[in-house]
Amino acid sequence: MSQYFKAAIFDMDGLLFDTESIARWAWKKALENHGYTMSHDLFNNLYKEFIGRDLSWREKFLKTRYGESFPFESVTLERIEIGDEREMKEGLPMKPGVLKLLNQLSGLGVILGLATGTSFIRTIRRLTSARIDQYFATIVTSEDVTYGKPAPDIFLEVSRRIHVAPHECVVFEDSCVGIEGASSARMCPIMIPDLEQPSAQTKSLAYRVLHSLEQADELLEELFGVETVNKTLPNPNHSLTNLQS
């Protein structure tokens, strides 16, 4: 590799946290409560379309399928309410390898950012509950950009805030649309599939496809070059607003 990377950008849901089981349950329950009952297979096919997509895309998708009268706002509010209630009650497991990788990258002086389609309020709640919010120099959500994944906007906004050029950023993603967006941003995409397995096109865009973040430490020297990275450990008490502008 002719260059080493200076920053790592992470997705959140399905990558850092095992969110999808609760999210799938909440969507299905909310749809059923609004009269949209479907078989297990039909719902699974519908939900696969949601993976990695922001709310505006999901609204267009559902209204195209069910008509403009589809009560998207009401369904969304209910699925967030019942999903969050269950999440708070049962907890949200962190994915294997997350904490180790965040510690390793921070120890190498790699700047970390988060790019997620989840709202800022819910993102902060999850990160602080898991006590990993201090690792991220900036958090960008779909609320901060005009177009969500697979557009590159959310990744480019992270790059802008942390003052690292796009070609110097690695992106860890679990979705095909996330890999597409990172590639469009001219970043180095690494996929760790969750519910969605990579298509042939996604594999061609990804630098690597890993089974778990636990495998990422095998790439650290290759990607970040231990000898060339600033080894100063970032202040763990830095504010998330430090690099917001």
PyMOL commands that set and color helices and strands:
alter all, ss='L'
color gray80, all
select helices_A, chain A and resi 20-33+40-50+55-66+72-90+98-107+120-130+133-135+142-144+153-162+166-168+176-184+200-205+213-224
alter helices_A, ss='H'
color red, helices_A
select strands_A, chain A and resi 7-10+111-116+138-141+169-173+188-191+208-209
alter strands_A, ss='S'
color yellow, strands_A
deselect
rebuild
show_as cartoon
